[in-house]
């Protein structure tokens, strides 16, 4: 939990302080929880994660949105999948 949430928050804070303009964050397909969709979509509801890990990844996505909203930091969250 600390590595994901605190680490991401620290990175975003330092990026803002040192005028970094673009940040890429590794999220996870785990945020989709128990979705039954054949094809995942960014439009899907991802607000009911089913594990602590997924919760922290979703929290990081929300924190990064907040930094974008407040400070104009360009943030890209990539939701990686395993194959």
C-alpha positions, 0 to 999 in steps of 0.5 A, a space after each residue: 500500500 505504501 509503495 503504491 500510494 505514498 510512492 506515487 504521491 511523492 513522485 507527483 509532488 516532486 514532479 510538480 515542485 521541479 516543473 516536470 511537465 509529463 508523467 507516466 504511471 504504471 497502473 494495472 488491469 486489476 482495477 477492473 475487478 471482476 468485470 465480465 466484459 470480453 473487452 475492457 474499456 476506459 469507460 467501465 466502472 472501476 470503483 469496486 476493486 476486489 483486492 487491496 492491490 487494485 484499490 491502491 492502483 485505482 487510488 493512484 489513478 485518482 491522485 494523478 487526476 487530482 494533480 492534473 486538475 490542480 497543477 496542470 501536470 500531464 499524467 498518463 496512467 497505463 493499465 498493464 495486463 498480463 498475458 
